[in-house]
Amino acid sequence: MATALKVPPPGGFDLVSLGALVHRLDPGVVPFRKATRCDIHVSGGEFNVAANLADCFGLRTAIVSAMVDYPIGDLIAERVRAMGVAPFYHRFAHDGVTGPNMATVYSDLGHGVRPPVVFYNRAHEAAARLKPGDVDWKAVFGGGVRWFHSGGIFAALSATTGALIVEGMTAAKAAGAVTSFDLNYRERLWKTWGGARQAAATIGRIVEHVDVLVGNEEDLQHGLGIPGPVAAASSPLDAAAFLSMIERVTERYPNVRAVATTLRAVRSANRHTWSAVAWVAGETCTAPTCELDVHDRVGGGDGFASGFFYGLLSGATPAEAVRLGWAHGALLTTFPGDTTMATLEQVRAFAEGGSARIQR
């Protein structure tokens, strides 16, 4: 029988994330080749989790990241403060020619049969320069920490970021924290310096230190090199392919106590069928299935992860934690941007079977 996940009691930071901060340019339903204006969202998979837990769930969180001293950095830092996340930055000067830069993500919303299009400019990204020794982990964790989180996008940025994640997880474990990792496999990022083989080697070293793993069957196959079925062979809402791989994951990484993922069938850019599933210490939990009218799909997976983590941090059962993650991820797709605008009351109401009837 799998060992239960032991979450430390409240005290200090509830969660600390390590990852890259980015700014996302969003022209709405207009594709970039015809855009005349953009909204700016501050994002980053690891930051999104910390921001969601602070703003919606009222937890004390922090982000460890790179920060560049120029106006784009100032814009991002303001949004970090506004979401209630404590910053721990390794700072870089900006020379105006070669950077370093805060990365830019470009993403329109798509509409109907036209899917969203996402592309990046991560050239000379400051976060890619982060390396072991750049972070004073004693200062970060000195007041206590319950949970430490990072992800595959940050691991993919350079040959040094994965090693920094391992350093952070080792320090977090020594401080008594639960560790989590979102596989977030992005082929486009990995192929610039080694591809799938490098990804599996790098992520594999990280997952040796992980308690809670987030990622679907494709992430497990490509990010960890775990054999599995062809993802297209079954319905996106069929959890069987995902669950069939859990035994292989836990055989290779017996330290892993929980694995969770969202399940999503995309009917159109604005209509998704949505569910989630998790394996927690031998117990399998599946969320309900619902139809989403999507405004902005970016960040939905991070919304699930943060709600799921909140459930486990707050003492909920695994089944309750999965429903909280499912509900928060669903609500997040109804807002613009990558981070939450939901309230805990809304999340709990939807998790418990609430509807979209008007609230007066």
HUBELRA-V296040 format. One record per backbone hydrogen bond with DSSP energy under -1.0 kcal/mol. NH is the residue of the N-H (numbers start at 1). CO is the residue of the C=O. If there is no record, write none. Layout:
nh:NH co:CO
nh:NH co:CO
This chain:
nh:13 co:144
nh:14 co:60
nh:15 co:60
nh:16 co:147
nh:17 co:62
nh:18 co:149
nh:19 co:64
nh:22 co:43
nh:23 co:103
nh:24 co:41
nh:25 co:105
nh:26 co:39
nh:30 co:27
nh:34 co:31
nh:35 co:32
nh:39 co:26
nh:41 co:24
nh:43 co:22
nh:48 co:44
nh:49 co:45
nh:50 co:46
nh:51 co:47
nh:52 co:48
nh:53 co:49
nh:54 co:50
nh:55 co:51
nh:56 co:52
nh:57 co:52
nh:59 co:53
nh:62 co:15
nh:63 co:86
nh:64 co:17
nh:65 co:88
nh:67 co:90
nh:69 co:92
nh:70 co:68
nh:74 co:70
nh:75 co:71
nh:76 co:72
nh:77 co:73
nh:78 co:74
nh:79 co:75
nh:80 co:76
nh:81 co:77
nh:82 co:78
nh:83 co:79
nh:84 co:81
nh:85 co:80
nh:86 co:61
nh:88 co:63
nh:90 co:65
nh:92 co:67
nh:95 co:99
nh:101 co:124
nh:104 co:121
nh:105 co:23
nh:106 co:119
nh:107 co:25
nh:108 co:117
nh:109 co:28
nh:111 co:114
nh:114 co:111
nh:119 co:106
nh:121 co:104
nh:125 co:122
nh:126 co:101
nh:129 co:126
nh:130 co:127
nh:134 co:131
nh:137 co:135
nh:140 co:136
nh:141 co:137
nh:144 co:141
nh:146 co:13
nh:148 co:178
nh:149 co:16
nh:150 co:180
nh:152 co:182
nh:155 co:151
nh:156 co:152
nh:157 co:154
nh:164 co:160
nh:165 co:161
nh:166 co:162
nh:167 co:163
nh:168 co:164
nh:169 co:165
nh:170 co:166
nh:171 co:167
nh:172 co:168
nh:173 co:169
nh:174 co:170
nh:175 co:171
nh:176 co:173
nh:177 co:172
nh:178 co:146
nh:180 co:148
nh:181 co:212
nh:182 co:150
nh:183 co:214
nh:190 co:186
nh:191 co:187
nh:193 co:190
nh:195 co:190
nh:199 co:195
nh:200 co:196
nh:201 co:197
nh:202 co:198
nh:203 co:199
nh:204 co:200
nh:205 co:201
nh:206 co:202
nh:207 co:203
nh:209 co:206
nh:210 co:207
nh:211 co:179
nh:212 co:179
nh:213 co:258
nh:214 co:181
nh:215 co:260
nh:220 co:216
nh:221 co:217
nh:222 co:218
nh:223 co:219
nh:226 co:220
nh:233 co:230
nh:238 co:235
nh:243 co:239
nh:244 co:240
nh:245 co:242
nh:249 co:245
nh:250 co:246
nh:251 co:247
nh:252 co:248
nh:253 co:249
nh:256 co:253
nh:257 co:211
nh:258 co:211
nh:259 co:279
nh:260 co:213
nh:261 co:277
nh:263 co:275
nh:265 co:273
nh:267 co:271
nh:268 co:271
nh:269 co:112
nh:272 co:292
nh:273 co:265
nh:274 co:290
nh:275 co:263
nh:277 co:261
nh:278 co:285
nh:279 co:259
nh:280 co:283
nh:281 co:257
nh:283 co:280
nh:285 co:278
nh:287 co:276
nh:290 co:274
nh:292 co:272
nh:294 co:270
nh:295 co:333
nh:296 co:333
nh:300 co:297
nh:303 co:299
nh:304 co:300
nh:305 co:301
nh:306 co:302
nh:307 co:303
nh:308 co:304
nh:309 co:305
nh:310 co:306
nh:311 co:307
nh:312 co:308
nh:313 co:309
nh:314 co:310
nh:316 co:311
nh:321 co:317
nh:322 co:318
nh:323 co:319
nh:324 co:320
nh:325 co:321
nh:326 co:322
nh:327 co:323
nh:328 co:324
nh:329 co:325
nh:330 co:326
nh:331 co:327
nh:332 co:328
nh:333 co:329
nh:334 co:331
nh:335 co:332
nh:347 co:343
nh:348 co:344
nh:349 co:345
nh:350 co:346
nh:351 co:347
nh:352 co:348
nh:353 co:350
nh:354 co:349
